[in-house]
């Protein structure tokens, strides 16, 4: 049975590893970059999925970076921030006007790329496979 697209990219030996700008935004943390299509219900769906267990995100040292596709401010952990949006889009190959979630590790490696919202459980699985140390609670 074929794996979903995000799983194929996630565990690929040749996955893109160019998340240096994102990793530099919040040093010593993993970064979940959300390229948002503000007119789509997908944005709200992803926000609701992440709100379900914010403590798990903190335990995994994950900061959320939201990059808006319109004139709305970009944010880090819900706080408006001036971000190098063009550089993030270029480096992470995030398309303008469409939703995409990209999880960047502390060392700037890309752990996950998805064009659909991701759940806390999916993020925990990715982080656990990457570190070999994180266990689901």
DSSP file (Angstrom, degrees, kcal/mol; ACC not computed):
  #  RESIDUE AA STRUCTURE BP1 BP2  ACC     N-H-->O    O-->H-N    N-H-->O    O-->H-N    TCO  KAPPA ALPHA  PHI   PSI    X-CA   Y-CA   Z-CA
    1    1 A X              0   0    0      0, 0.0     2,-0.0     0, 0.0     0, 0.0   0.000 360.0 360.0 360.0 129.3    0.0    0.0    0.0
    2    2 A X        -     0   0    0      1,-0.1     2,-0.2     6,-0.0     3,-0.1  -0.350 360.0-122.8 -67.5 144.9    1.5    3.4   -1.0
    3    3 A X        -     0   0    0      1,-0.1    -1,-0.1     2,-0.1     5,-0.1  -0.507  34.5 -91.9 -81.9 154.1    2.4    5.8    1.9
    4    4 A X    >>  -     0   0    0     -2,-0.2     4,-1.8     1,-0.1     3,-0.8  -0.253  43.3-104.6 -59.1 157.1    0.9    9.3    2.0
    5    5 A X  H 3> S+     0   0    0      1,-0.3     4,-2.0     2,-0.2     5,-0.2   0.880 119.4  54.9 -53.7 -43.9    3.0   11.9    0.3
    6    6 A X  H 3> S+     0   0    0      1,-0.2     4,-2.1     2,-0.2   107,-0.4   0.843 106.9  51.2 -64.3 -32.0    4.3   13.4    3.6
    7    7 A X  H <> S+     0   0    0     -3,-0.8     4,-2.0     2,-0.2    -1,-0.2   0.890 107.3  53.2 -70.6 -39.1    5.6   10.0    4.7
    8    8 A X  H  < S+     0   0    0     -4,-1.8     4,-0.2     1,-0.2    -2,-0.2   0.919 115.3  39.7 -62.7 -43.3    7.5    9.4    1.5
    9    9 A X  H >< S+     0   0    0     -4,-2.0     3,-1.0   104,-0.2    -1,-0.2   0.902 111.5  60.1 -70.9 -40.9    9.3   12.7    1.8
   10   10 A X  H 3< S+     0   0    0     -4,-2.1    -2,-0.2     1,-0.3    -1,-0.2   0.894 114.8  29.2 -56.6 -49.3    9.8   12.4    5.5
   11   11 A X  T 3< S+     0   0    0     -4,-2.0    -1,-0.3    -5,-0.1     2,-0.2   0.189  87.8 128.6-104.3  17.5   11.8    9.2    5.6
   12   12 A X    X   -     0   0    0     -3,-1.0     3,-1.3    -4,-0.2    -3,-0.0  -0.514  59.7-137.7 -71.1 138.0   13.5    9.5    2.2
   13   13 A X  T 3  S+     0   0    0      1,-0.3    -1,-0.1    -2,-0.2    -4,-0.0   0.790 104.9  47.9 -63.2 -27.7   17.2    9.1    2.3
   14   14 A X  T 3  S+     0   0    0      2,-0.0    -1,-0.3    -5,-0.0     3,-0.1  -0.026  79.7 151.4-106.2  29.7   17.5   12.1    0.0
   15   15 A X    <   -     0   0    0     -3,-1.3    95,-0.1     1,-0.1    -5,-0.1  -0.280  56.4 -96.5 -63.0 146.4   15.2   14.5    1.8
   16   16 A X        -     0   0    0      1,-0.1    94,-0.9    93,-0.1    -1,-0.1  -0.371  35.7-168.7 -61.5 138.8   15.9   18.2    1.3
   17   17 A X        +     0   0    0     92,-0.2     2,-0.1     1,-0.1    -1,-0.1  -0.342  45.9 113.4-127.4  53.1   18.0   19.5    4.2
   18   18 A X        +     0   0    0     73,-0.1     3,-0.2     1,-0.1    91,-0.2  -0.422  24.4 120.7-125.3  59.1   17.9   23.3    3.7
   19   19 A X     >  +     0   0    0     89,-2.3     4,-2.8     1,-0.2     5,-0.2  -0.076  29.7 126.9-107.7  34.3   15.9   24.8    6.6
   20   20 A X  H  > S+     0   0    0      1,-0.2     4,-2.0     2,-0.2    -1,-0.2   0.883  72.7  49.1 -61.9 -41.7   18.8   27.0    7.9
   21   21 A X  H  > S+     0   0    0     -3,-0.2     4,-0.8     2,-0.2    -1,-0.2   0.936 114.2  45.9 -64.0 -45.5   16.7   30.2    7.9
   22   22 A X  H >> S+     0   0    0      1,-0.2     3,-0.9     2,-0.2     4,-0.8   0.924 112.5  50.4 -63.0 -45.1   13.8   28.6    9.7
   23   23 A X  H 3< S+     0   0    0     -4,-2.8     3,-0.5     1,-0.2     6,-0.3   0.852 107.6  55.2 -62.3 -34.2   16.1   27.0   12.3
   24   24 A X  H >< S+     0   0    0     -4,-2.0     3,-0.5    -5,-0.2    -1,-0.2   0.688  93.7  69.4 -72.9 -18.6   17.8   30.3   12.9
   25   25 A X  H << S+     0   0    0     -3,-0.9     2,-0.3    -4,-0.8    -1,-0.2   0.876 117.3  18.7 -66.7 -37.1   14.5   32.0   13.8
   26   26 A X  T >< S-     0   0    0     -4,-0.8     3,-1.2    -3,-0.5    -1,-0.3  -0.740  90.3-147.4-135.5  83.1   14.2   30.1   17.0
   27   27 A X  T <  S+     0   0    0     -3,-0.5    -3,-0.1    -2,-0.3     3,-0.1  -0.142  78.0  17.1 -56.5 146.3   17.6   28.7   18.0
   28   28 A X  T 3  S+     0   0    0     78,-0.3     2,-0.3     1,-0.2    -1,-0.2   0.682 109.7  93.7  65.7  21.8   17.7   25.3   19.8
   29   29 A X  S <  S-     0   0    0     -3,-1.2     2,-0.2    -6,-0.3    -1,-0.2  -0.967  77.2-115.4-135.2 154.8   14.1   24.4   18.8
   30   30 A X  E     -a   62   0A   0     31,-3.5    33,-2.8    -2,-0.3     2,-0.5  -0.593  35.2-142.6 -77.6 153.8   12.5   22.5   16.0
   31   31 A X  E     -aB  63 104A   0     73,-2.7    73,-3.3    31,-0.2     2,-0.8  -0.980  12.5-158.6-127.8 124.2   10.3   24.7   13.9
   32   32 A X  E     -aB  64 103A   0     31,-3.0    33,-2.6    -2,-0.5     2,-0.5  -0.887  19.4-160.5 -97.6 106.6    7.0   23.9   12.3
   33   33 A X  E     -aB  65 102A   0     69,-3.2    69,-2.6    -2,-0.8     2,-0.6  -0.781   3.8-164.2 -92.0 125.0    6.7   26.3    9.4
   34   34 A X  E     -aB  66 101A   0     31,-3.4    33,-3.1    -2,-0.5     2,-0.8  -0.928   7.6-160.5-112.7 109.8    3.1   26.8    8.2
   35   35 A X  E     -aB  67 100A   0     65,-2.9    65,-1.9    -2,-0.6     2,-0.4  -0.820  28.6-153.2 -84.7 116.0    2.7   28.4    4.8
   36   36 A X  E     -a   68   0A   0     31,-2.8     2,-0.8    -2,-0.8    33,-0.5  -0.760  28.3-155.0-106.7 137.1   -0.9   29.5    5.0
   37   37 A X    >   -     0   0    0     -2,-0.4     3,-2.0    60,-0.1     6,-0.5  -0.914  21.0-159.4 -97.1 102.8   -3.6   30.1    2.4
   38   38 A X  T 3  S+     0   0    0     -2,-0.8    -1,-0.1     1,-0.3     6,-0.1   0.646  84.3  56.4 -65.7 -15.9   -5.6   32.5    4.5
   39   39 A X  T 3  S+     0   0    0     58,-0.1     2,-0.3    -3,-0.0    -1,-0.3   0.527  92.4  88.8 -90.7  -5.7   -8.8   32.1    2.5
   40   40 A X  S X> S-     0   0    0     -3,-2.0     3,-0.9     1,-0.1     4,-0.6  -0.677  75.1-136.0 -97.1 145.0   -8.8   28.3    3.0
   41   41 A X  H 3> S+     0   0    0     -2,-0.3     4,-2.2     1,-0.2     5,-0.1   0.645  98.0  80.2 -68.5 -12.5  -10.5   26.4    5.9
   42   42 A X  H 3> S+     0   0    0      1,-0.2     4,-2.7     2,-0.2    -1,-0.2   0.871  85.5  58.2 -61.6 -37.0   -7.3   24.3    6.0
   43   43 A X  H <> S+     0   0    0     -3,-0.9     4,-2.1    -6,-0.5    -1,-0.2   0.942 109.3  42.6 -58.2 -49.6   -5.5   27.1    8.0
   44   44 A X  H  X S+     0   0    0     -4,-0.6     4,-2.5     1,-0.2    -1,-0.2   0.893 112.0  55.2 -65.6 -39.3   -8.1   27.0   10.8
   45   45 A X  H  X S+     0   0    0     -4,-2.2     4,-2.1     1,-0.2    -2,-0.2   0.926 108.8  47.3 -59.4 -46.6   -8.1   23.2   10.7
   46   46 A X  H  X S+     0   0    0     -4,-2.7     4,-2.1     1,-0.2    -1,-0.2   0.915 110.7  52.1 -63.1 -42.5   -4.3   23.1   11.3
   47   47 A X  H  X S+     0   0    0     -4,-2.1     4,-1.8     1,-0.2    -2,-0.2   0.915 109.9  48.8 -59.5 -43.5   -4.6   25.6   14.1
   48   48 A X  H  X S+     0   0    0     -4,-2.5     4,-0.8     1,-0.2    -1,-0.2   0.890 109.0  52.9 -65.2 -39.4   -7.2   23.5   15.9
   49   49 A X  H  < S+     0   0    0     -4,-2.1     3,-0.5     1,-0.2     4,-0.4   0.892 111.3  46.4 -62.6 -39.3   -5.2   20.4   15.5
   50   50 A X  H >< S+     0   0    0     -4,-2.1     3,-0.8     1,-0.2    -1,-0.2   0.806 105.9  59.1 -74.7 -29.2   -2.1   22.0   17.1
   51   51 A X  H >< S+     0   0    0     -4,-1.8     3,-0.7     1,-0.2    -1,-0.2   0.699  86.8  79.3 -71.5 -18.2   -4.2   23.5   20.0
   52   52 A X  T 3< S+     0   0    0     -4,-0.8    -1,-0.2    -3,-0.5    -2,-0.2   0.837 114.3   8.9 -60.2 -33.9   -5.3   20.1   21.0
   53   53 A X  T X>  +     0   0    0     -3,-0.8     4,-1.2    -4,-0.4     3,-0.5  -0.473  66.0 159.3-149.6  71.1   -2.0   19.4   22.8
   54   54 A X  H <> S+     0   0    0     -3,-0.7     4,-2.1     1,-0.2     5,-0.2   0.814  77.5  63.0 -64.2 -30.0    0.2   22.5   23.1
   55   55 A X  H 3> S+     0   0    0      1,-0.2     4,-2.5     2,-0.2    -1,-0.2   0.874  99.4  53.9 -63.7 -36.5    2.1   20.9   26.0
   56   56 A X  H <> S+     0   0    0     -3,-0.5     4,-1.6     2,-0.2    -1,-0.2   0.897 106.8  51.7 -64.2 -39.4    3.3   18.1   23.6
   57   57 A X  H  <>S+     0   0    0     -4,-1.2     5,-2.3     1,-0.2    -2,-0.2   0.917 110.9  47.8 -62.6 -42.7    4.7   20.7   21.2
   58   58 A X  H ><5S+     0   0    0     -4,-2.1     3,-1.7     1,-0.2    -2,-0.2   0.910 108.7  54.3 -63.5 -41.4    6.6   22.3   24.1
   59   59 A X  H 3<5S+     0   0    0     -4,-2.5    -1,-0.2     1,-0.3    -2,-0.2   0.814 109.7  47.7 -62.9 -30.1    7.9   18.9   25.2
   60   60 A X  T 3<5S-     0   0    0     -4,-1.6   -30,-0.3    -5,-0.2    -1,-0.3   0.357 114.9-118.2 -90.7   5.7    9.3   18.3   21.7
   61   61 A X  T < 5 +     0   0    0     -3,-1.7   -31,-3.5     1,-0.2     2,-0.5   0.941  58.2 159.0  56.8  51.6   10.8   21.8   21.6
   62   62 A X  E   < -a   30   0A   0     -5,-2.3     2,-0.4   -33,-0.2   -31,-0.2  -0.923  26.5-165.8-112.4 127.0    8.7   22.9   18.7
   63   63 A X  E     -a   31   0A   0    -33,-2.8   -31,-3.0    -2,-0.5     2,-0.6  -0.849  19.0-133.1-102.5 145.1    8.0   26.6   17.8
   64   64 A X  E     -a   32   0A   0     -2,-0.4    13,-3.3   -33,-0.2     2,-0.5  -0.885  18.6-170.3-103.5 122.7    5.3   27.4   15.3
   65   65 A X  E     -aC  33  76A   0    -33,-2.6   -31,-3.4    -2,-0.6     2,-0.6  -0.960   5.2-162.7-113.3 118.4    6.1   29.8   12.5
   66   66 A X  E     -aC  34  75A   0      9,-2.5     9,-2.1    -2,-0.5     2,-0.6  -0.899   2.2-166.4-105.1 121.9    3.1   31.0   10.4
   67   67 A X  E     -a   35   0A   0    -33,-3.1   -31,-2.8    -2,-0.6     7,-0.1  -0.929  16.7-143.5-110.5 111.6    3.8   32.6    7.1
   68   68 A X  E     -a   36   0A   0     -2,-0.6   -31,-0.1     4,-0.3     6,-0.1  -0.377   9.8-148.0 -75.8 149.4    0.8   34.3    5.7
   69   69 A X  S    S+     0   0    0    -33,-0.5     2,-0.1    -2,-0.1    -1,-0.1   0.481  84.3  39.2 -94.2  -3.4    0.0   34.4    2.0
   70   70 A X  S    S-     0   0    0      2,-0.1    -2,-0.1   -34,-0.1   -34,-0.1  -0.334 114.8 -65.7-122.2-152.3   -1.6   37.8    2.2
   71   71 A X  S    S+     0   0    0     -2,-0.1     3,-0.1     2,-0.0    -3,-0.0   0.423  90.4 117.4 -84.2   2.4   -0.8   41.0    4.1
   72   72 A X  S    S-     0   0    0      1,-0.1    -4,-0.3    -5,-0.0    -2,-0.1  -0.367  76.5 -95.9 -66.0 150.6   -1.5   39.5    7.5
   73   73 A X        -     0   0    0     -6,-0.1     2,-0.2     1,-0.1    -1,-0.1  -0.355  33.0-120.0 -69.4 147.6    1.6   39.5    9.8
   74   74 A X        -     0   0    0      7,-0.5     7,-2.6    -7,-0.1     2,-0.3  -0.516  36.1-153.6 -77.9 156.6    3.7   36.4   10.0
   75   75 A X  E     -CD  66  80A   0     -9,-2.1    -9,-2.5     5,-0.3     2,-0.5  -0.956  23.8-153.7-138.5 151.9    4.0   35.0   13.5
   76   76 A X  E >  S-CD  65  79A   0      3,-2.3     3,-1.7    -2,-0.3   -11,-0.2  -0.993  92.5 -17.0-120.3 120.4    6.2   32.9   15.8
   77   77 A X  T 3  S-     0   0    0    -13,-3.3   -12,-0.1    -2,-0.5    -1,-0.1   0.866 130.6 -51.3  50.3  42.3    4.2   31.1   18.5
   78   78 A X  T 3  S+     0   0    0    -14,-0.3     2,-0.5     1,-0.2    -1,-0.3   0.459 114.7 113.6  81.6   1.5    1.2   33.3   17.9
   79   79 A X  E <  S-D   76   0A   0     -3,-1.7    -3,-2.3     1,-0.0    -1,-0.2  -0.915  73.4-111.6-109.1 129.4    3.1   36.6   18.2
   80   80 A X  E     +D   75   0A   0     -2,-0.5     2,-0.3    -5,-0.2    -5,-0.3  -0.314  44.9 173.5 -58.0 135.5    3.5   38.9   15.1
   81   81 A X        -     0   0    0     -7,-2.6     2,-0.7     2,-0.0    -7,-0.5  -0.990  39.4-114.9-142.4 147.2    7.1   39.0   14.0
   82   82 A X        -     0   0    0     -2,-0.3     2,-0.3    -9,-0.1    -9,-0.0  -0.783  47.8-178.7 -80.3 117.4    9.0   40.5   11.0
   83   83 A X        -     0   0    0     -2,-0.7     2,-2.3     4,-0.0     3,-0.2  -0.854  41.9-110.7-120.5 153.4   10.3   37.4    9.2
   84   84 A X     >  +     0   0    0     -2,-0.3     4,-2.6     1,-0.2     5,-0.2  -0.486  49.0 169.2 -78.1  71.7   12.4   36.9    6.1
   85   85 A X  H  >  +     0   0    0     -2,-2.3     4,-2.8     1,-0.2     5,-0.2   0.887  69.8  49.3 -57.6 -47.4    9.3   35.5    4.2
   86   86 A X  H  > S+     0   0    0     -3,-0.2     4,-2.4     1,-0.2    -1,-0.2   0.904 113.0  48.1 -61.7 -40.6   10.8   35.5    0.8
   87   87 A X  H  > S+     0   0    0      2,-0.2     4,-2.9     1,-0.2     5,-0.3   0.902 111.6  49.9 -67.1 -40.8   13.9   33.7    2.0
   88   88 A X  H  X S+     0   0    0     -4,-2.6     4,-2.7     2,-0.2     6,-0.4   0.934 112.1  47.9 -61.4 -46.1   11.8   31.1    3.9
   89   89 A X  H  X>S+     0   0    0     -4,-2.8     5,-1.4    -5,-0.2     4,-0.8   0.918 115.8  44.4 -61.5 -43.5    9.7   30.5    0.8
   90   90 A X  H  <5S+     0   0    0     -4,-2.4     3,-0.3    -5,-0.2    -2,-0.2   0.954 117.3  43.6 -66.1 -50.2   12.8   30.1   -1.4
   91   91 A X  H  <5S+     0   0    0     -4,-2.9    -2,-0.2     1,-0.2    -1,-0.2   0.900 124.3  34.2 -64.7 -43.1   14.8   28.0    1.0
   92   92 A X  H  <5S-     0   0    0     -4,-2.7    -1,-0.2    -5,-0.3    -2,-0.2   0.451 104.4-126.1 -92.4  -1.2   11.9   25.7    1.9
   93   93 A X  T  <5 +     0   0    0     -4,-0.8     2,-0.6    -3,-0.3    -3,-0.2   0.877  46.4 171.0  56.3  41.4   10.3   25.8   -1.5
   94   94 A X      < -     0   0    0     -5,-1.4    -1,-0.2    -6,-0.4     2,-0.1  -0.728  28.6-131.0 -85.4 122.7    7.0   26.9    0.0
   95   95 A X    >   -     0   0    0     -2,-0.6     3,-0.9    -3,-0.1     2,-0.3  -0.448  17.5-117.5 -74.7 143.3    4.5   27.9   -2.6
   96   96 A X  T 3  S+     0   0    0      1,-0.2   -59,-0.1    -2,-0.1     3,-0.1  -0.596  94.7  19.4 -77.0 138.7    2.6   31.2   -2.2
   97   97 A X  T 3  S+     0   0    0    -61,-0.3     2,-0.3    -2,-0.3    -1,-0.2   0.536 107.2  87.4  83.4   6.6   -1.1   30.9   -1.9
   98   98 A X  S <  S-     0   0    0     -3,-0.9     2,-0.2   -62,-0.1    -1,-0.2  -0.976  78.4-107.0-136.0 154.0   -1.3   27.3   -0.8
   99   99 A X        +     0   0    0     -2,-0.3     2,-0.3    16,-0.2   -63,-0.2  -0.538  42.5 161.0 -77.5 140.0   -1.1   25.5    2.5
  100  100 A X  E     -B   35   0A   0    -65,-1.9   -65,-2.9    -2,-0.2     2,-0.5  -0.930  24.2-154.7-156.9 138.6    2.0   23.6    3.4
  101  101 A X  E     -BE  34 114A   0     13,-3.1    13,-2.7    -2,-0.3     2,-0.4  -0.965  14.9-179.2-114.6 128.9    3.5   22.4    6.8
  102  102 A X  E     -BE  33 113A   0    -69,-2.6   -69,-3.2    -2,-0.5     2,-0.6  -0.985  14.3-154.2-132.3 121.1    7.2   21.8    7.0
  103  103 A X  E     -BE  32 112A   0      9,-2.0     8,-3.0    -2,-0.4     9,-1.3  -0.856  13.1-165.8 -97.5 121.3    8.9   20.6   10.2
  104  104 A X  E     -BE  31 110A   0    -73,-3.3   -73,-2.7    -2,-0.6     6,-0.2  -0.911  13.3-134.0-110.4 130.5   12.6   21.7   10.5
  105  105 A X    >   -     0   0    0      4,-3.5     3,-2.0    -2,-0.5   -76,-0.1  -0.218  31.6 -98.3 -76.2 170.4   14.9   20.0   13.0
  106  106 A X  T 3  S+     0   0    0      1,-0.3   -78,-0.3     2,-0.1   -77,-0.1   0.774 126.1  53.0 -60.4 -27.9   17.3   21.9   15.3
  107  107 A X  T 3  S-     0   0    0      2,-0.1    -1,-0.3   -79,-0.1     3,-0.1   0.234 124.0-103.8 -94.0  14.0   20.1   21.2   12.9
  108  108 A X  S <  S+     0   0    0     -3,-2.0   -89,-2.3     1,-0.3     2,-0.2   0.475  75.1 140.7  79.7   6.2   18.1   22.6   10.0
  109  109 A X        -     0   0    0    -91,-0.2    -4,-3.5   -90,-0.1     2,-0.6  -0.565  56.5-118.6 -77.4 143.3   17.2   19.3    8.4
  110  110 A X  E     +E  104   0A   0    -94,-0.9    -6,-0.2    -6,-0.2     3,-0.1  -0.740  34.1 174.3 -86.0 120.3   13.7   18.9    7.0
  111  111 A X  E     +     0   0A   0     -8,-3.0     2,-0.3    -2,-0.6    -7,-0.2   0.758  64.2  12.9 -94.4 -30.4   11.8   16.2    8.9
  112  112 A X  E     -E  103   0A   0     -9,-1.3    -9,-2.0  -101,-0.1     2,-0.4  -0.998  51.5-175.9-152.3 141.8    8.4   16.5    7.4
  113  113 A X  E     +E  102   0A   0   -107,-0.4     2,-0.4    -2,-0.3   -11,-0.2  -0.971  18.0 166.6-140.2 125.3    6.7   18.2    4.5
  114  114 A X  E     -E  101   0A   0    -13,-2.7   -13,-3.1    -2,-0.4     4,-0.1  -1.000  35.2-157.8-142.9 140.3    2.9   18.0    4.0
  115  115 A X  S    S+     0   0    0     -2,-0.4     2,-0.3   -15,-0.2   -16,-0.2   0.267  86.8  59.5 -97.5  10.9    0.4   19.8    1.9
  116  116 A X  S    S-     0   0    0    -15,-0.1   -15,-0.2     1,-0.0   -74,-0.0  -0.918 104.3 -79.4-128.7 159.2   -2.3   18.8    4.4
  117  117 A X        -     0   0    0     -2,-0.3     2,-0.3     1,-0.1    -2,-0.1  -0.224  45.6-140.0 -57.7 147.0   -2.6   19.6    8.1
  118  118 A X        -     0   0    0     -4,-0.1     2,-0.2   -72,-0.0    -1,-0.1  -0.835   8.5-134.1-111.2 148.9   -0.5   17.5   10.4
  119  119 A X     >  -     0   0    0     -2,-0.3     4,-2.1     1,-0.1     5,-0.1  -0.530  24.7-112.4 -96.0 164.8   -1.6   16.1   13.8
  120  120 A X  H  > S+     0   0    0    -71,-0.3     4,-2.9     1,-0.2     5,-0.2   0.903 119.2  55.8 -60.1 -41.5    0.4   16.1   17.1
  121  121 A X  H  > S+     0   0    0      1,-0.2     4,-2.2     2,-0.2    -1,-0.2   0.898 106.9  48.8 -60.5 -41.3    0.6   12.3   16.8
  122  122 A X  H  > S+     0   0    0      2,-0.2     4,-2.1     1,-0.2    -1,-0.2   0.912 112.5  48.3 -64.4 -41.7    2.2   12.6   13.3
  123  123 A X  H  X S+     0   0    0     -4,-2.1     4,-2.8     2,-0.2     5,-0.2   0.922 110.8  51.0 -64.3 -43.6    4.7   15.1   14.6
  124  124 A X  H  X S+     0   0    0     -4,-2.9     4,-2.7     1,-0.2    -2,-0.2   0.897 109.3  51.3 -60.4 -40.7    5.5   12.9   17.6
  125  125 A X  H  X S+     0   0    0     -4,-2.2     4,-2.2    -5,-0.2    -1,-0.2   0.921 111.8  46.5 -62.5 -43.8    6.2   10.0   15.3
  126  126 A X  H  X S+     0   0    0     -4,-2.1     4,-2.1     2,-0.2    -2,-0.2   0.937 114.8  45.5 -64.0 -48.2    8.5   12.0   13.2
  127  127 A X  H  X S+     0   0    0     -4,-2.8     4,-2.6     1,-0.2     5,-0.4   0.899 112.5  52.3 -64.6 -40.3   10.4   13.5   16.1
  128  128 A X  H  X S+     0   0    0     -4,-2.7     4,-2.4    -5,-0.2    -1,-0.2   0.892 110.7  46.9 -62.9 -40.5   10.6   10.1   17.8
  129  129 A X  H  < S+     0   0    0     -4,-2.2    -1,-0.2    -5,-0.2    -2,-0.2   0.858 113.9  49.2 -68.4 -35.0   12.1    8.5   14.6
  130  130 A X  H  < S+     0   0    0     -4,-2.1    -2,-0.2    -5,-0.2    -1,-0.2   0.918 124.8  26.2 -71.7 -43.4   14.6   11.3   14.2
  131  131 A X  H  < S-     0   0    0     -4,-2.6    -2,-0.2    -5,-0.2    -3,-0.2   0.762  84.6-147.2 -92.5 -26.7   15.8   11.3   17.8
  132  132 A X  S  < S+     0   0    0     -4,-2.4    -4,-0.1    -5,-0.4    -3,-0.1   0.503  85.1  76.8  71.9   1.7   15.2    7.7   18.8
  133  133 A X        +     0   0    0     -6,-0.3     2,-0.3    -5,-0.1    -5,-0.1   0.679  63.7  93.0-116.6 -25.5   14.6    9.0   22.2
  134  134 A X        -     0   0    0     -7,-0.3     2,-0.4    -6,-0.2    -2,-0.1  -0.572  54.2-166.3 -80.1 131.4   11.1   10.7   22.3
  135  135 A X        -     0   0    0     -2,-0.3     2,-0.1     2,-0.0   -10,-0.0  -0.917  23.8-112.2-116.0 143.7    8.3    8.4   23.4
  136  136 A X              0   0    0     -2,-0.4   -15,-0.0     1,-0.1     0, 0.0  -0.421 360.0 360.0 -68.4 147.1    4.6    9.1   23.0
  137  137 A X              0   0    0     -2,-0.1    -1,-0.1     0, 0.0    -2,-0.0   0.397 360.0 360.0-107.8 360.0    2.7    9.6   26.2
